[in-house]
Amino acid sequence: MKDTTLVIMAAGIGSRFGGGIKQLEPVGPGGEIIMDYSIYDAVRAGFNKVVFIIRRDLEKDFREIIGNRIEKLVHVEYAYQELSDLPAGFAVPEGRKKPWGTGQAVLSIKGIVNEPFMVINADDYYGQEGFRRLHDYMADRMDESGGVYDMCMGGFLLGNTLSENGGVTRGVCSVSGDSYLETVVETYDIQKTADSITAKDEAGAPVRVPDGCHVSMNMWGLPAAFLNELEAGFPEFLASLKEGDIKSEYLLPSVINRLVSGGRARVKVIETPDKWFGVTYREDKQAVVDSLRALIAAGVYPERLFE
């Protein structure tokens, strides 16, 4: 069976650590944070390495809060996403404060990861089934030798990914009859109302999103060779920016979308019945705590996760 790595995008967790950073607030009975549950599920599914993508200025605190604990359970490495980490010939535009998005984040693992890898967000709970299904595809079925990138994606049902406390952003997917991704479109402010679901496009205009559609939660299974594609595409993205644009991001779904539309990638959408939860809003925290307690009561997780 192939080696597989879990890559956790954690560079955007905040400018400082402590009780004010929603992604690092304890939600489990033993003080666990959401990342703990993702790592627990991934290791049980068969992943044998974890790579944290962080900012260098947060490394000391990050290791103290989670990294040092996880190193006792599985091999851990670190990659660093920095605003100034740009290809030759490019400079940070005046006024730009944030790094360059999920595409740049994943590109930072080049040279560290040489095997199939799964990418997830640090602050989302994905559920056990998605980790197991994607791992099995990556370890047993992913073809790394062909001329077309063989990828997979956790396909969540939109209704299982909404917050009761406000709108969320999701990658709304169009999926073929044989469960391959056709398009993924970043869609904003998705909210469930009494009789429908409302959403907006990138420009803020209303768009229609069906309740039963699949959405991407940035749970991708990717071959190591895909990192070459990210590396080649980053300078092209930077060169395309208009003067004064300090907000555009190099996004992982956009790169994958381009490869799919060009016939250079196939993405198997692996449906998962798991219900997402996360702390999109501070008011979400209690719902996360309650959901985890229900899973513990049902025997899905032990009371103390790593004891």
Secondary structure in CASP SS format (residue, H / E / C, confidence):
PFRMAT SS
TARGET T0000
AUTHOR 0000-0000-0000
METHOD secondary structure of the structure
MODEL  1
M C 1.00
K C 1.00
D C 1.00
T C 1.00
T E 1.00
L E 1.00
V E 1.00
I E 1.00
M E 1.00
A C 1.00
A C 1.00
G C 1.00
I C 1.00
G C 1.00
S C 1.00
R C 1.00
F C 1.00
G C 1.00
G C 1.00
G C 1.00
I C 1.00
K H 1.00
Q H 1.00
L H 1.00
E C 1.00
P C 1.00
V C 1.00
G C 1.00
P C 1.00
G C 1.00
G C 1.00
E C 1.00
I C 1.00
I H 1.00
M H 1.00
D H 1.00
Y H 1.00
S H 1.00
I H 1.00
Y H 1.00
D H 1.00
A H 1.00
V H 1.00
R H 1.00
A H 1.00
G C 1.00
F C 1.00
N C 1.00
K E 1.00
V E 1.00
V E 1.00
F E 1.00
I E 1.00
I E 1.00
R C 1.00
R H 1.00
D H 1.00
L H 1.00
E H 1.00
K H 1.00
D H 1.00
F H 1.00
R H 1.00
E H 1.00
I H 1.00
I H 1.00
G H 1.00
N H 1.00
R H 1.00
I H 1.00
E C 1.00
K C 1.00
L C 1.00
V C 1.00
H E 1.00
V E 1.00
E E 1.00
Y E 1.00
A E 1.00
Y E 1.00
Q C 1.00
E C 1.00
L C 1.00
S C 1.00
D C 1.00
L C 1.00
P C 1.00
A C 1.00
G C 1.00
F C 1.00
A C 1.00
V C 1.00
P C 1.00
E C 1.00
G C 1.00
R C 1.00
K C 1.00
K C 1.00
P C 1.00
W C 1.00
G C 1.00
T H 1.00
G H 1.00
Q H 1.00
A H 1.00
V H 1.00
L H 1.00
S C 1.00
I C 1.00
K E 1.00
G C 1.00
I C 1.00
V E 1.00
N C 1.00
E C 1.00
P C 1.00
F E 1.00
M E 1.00
V E 1.00
I E 1.00
N E 1.00
A C 1.00
D C 1.00
D E 1.00
Y E 1.00
Y C 1.00
G C 1.00
Q H 1.00
E H 1.00
G H 1.00
F H 1.00
R H 1.00
R H 1.00
L H 1.00
H H 1.00
D H 1.00
Y H 1.00
M H 1.00
A H 1.00
D H 1.00
R C 1.00
M C 1.00
D C 1.00
E C 1.00
S C 1.00
G C 1.00
G C 1.00
V C 1.00
Y E 1.00
D E 1.00
M E 1.00
C E 1.00
M E 1.00
G E 1.00
G E 1.00
F E 1.00
L E 1.00
L H 1.00
G H 1.00
N H 1.00
T C 1.00
L C 1.00
S C 1.00
E C 1.00
N C 1.00
G C 1.00
G C 1.00
V E 1.00
T E 1.00
R E 1.00
G E 1.00
V E 1.00
C E 1.00
S E 1.00
V E 1.00
S C 1.00
G C 1.00
D C 1.00
S C 1.00
Y E 1.00
L E 1.00
E E 1.00
T E 1.00
V E 1.00
V E 1.00
E E 1.00
T E 1.00
Y E 1.00
D E 1.00
I E 1.00
Q E 1.00
K E 1.00
T C 1.00
A C 1.00
D C 1.00
S C 1.00
I E 1.00
T E 1.00
A E 1.00
K E 1.00
D C 1.00
E C 1.00
A C 1.00
G C 1.00
A C 1.00
P E 1.00
V E 1.00
R C 1.00
V C 1.00
P C 1.00
D C 1.00
G C 1.00
C C 1.00
H E 1.00
V E 1.00
S E 1.00
M E 1.00
N E 1.00
M E 1.00
W E 1.00
G E 1.00
L E 1.00
P C 1.00
A C 1.00
A C 1.00
F H 1.00
L H 1.00
N H 1.00
E H 1.00
L H 1.00
E H 1.00
A H 1.00
G H 1.00
F H 1.00
P H 1.00
E H 1.00
F H 1.00
L H 1.00
A H 1.00
S H 1.00
L C 1.00
K C 1.00
E C 1.00
G C 1.00
D C 1.00
I C 1.00
K C 1.00
S C 1.00
E C 1.00
Y C 1.00
L C 1.00
L H 1.00
P H 1.00
S H 1.00
V H 1.00
I H 1.00
N H 1.00
R H 1.00
L H 1.00
V H 1.00
S H 1.00
G C 1.00
G C 1.00
R C 1.00
A E 1.00
R E 1.00
V E 1.00
K E 1.00
V E 1.00
I E 1.00
E E 1.00
T E 1.00
P C 1.00
D C 1.00
K C 1.00
W C 1.00
F E 1.00
G E 1.00
V C 1.00
T C 1.00
Y C 1.00
R H 1.00
E H 1.00
D H 1.00
K H 1.00
Q H 1.00
A H 1.00
V H 1.00
V H 1.00
D H 1.00
S H 1.00
L H 1.00
R H 1.00
A H 1.00
L H 1.00
I H 1.00
A H 1.00
A C 1.00
G C 1.00
V C 1.00
Y C 1.00
P C 1.00
E C 1.00
R C 1.00
L C 1.00
F C 1.00
E C 1.00
END
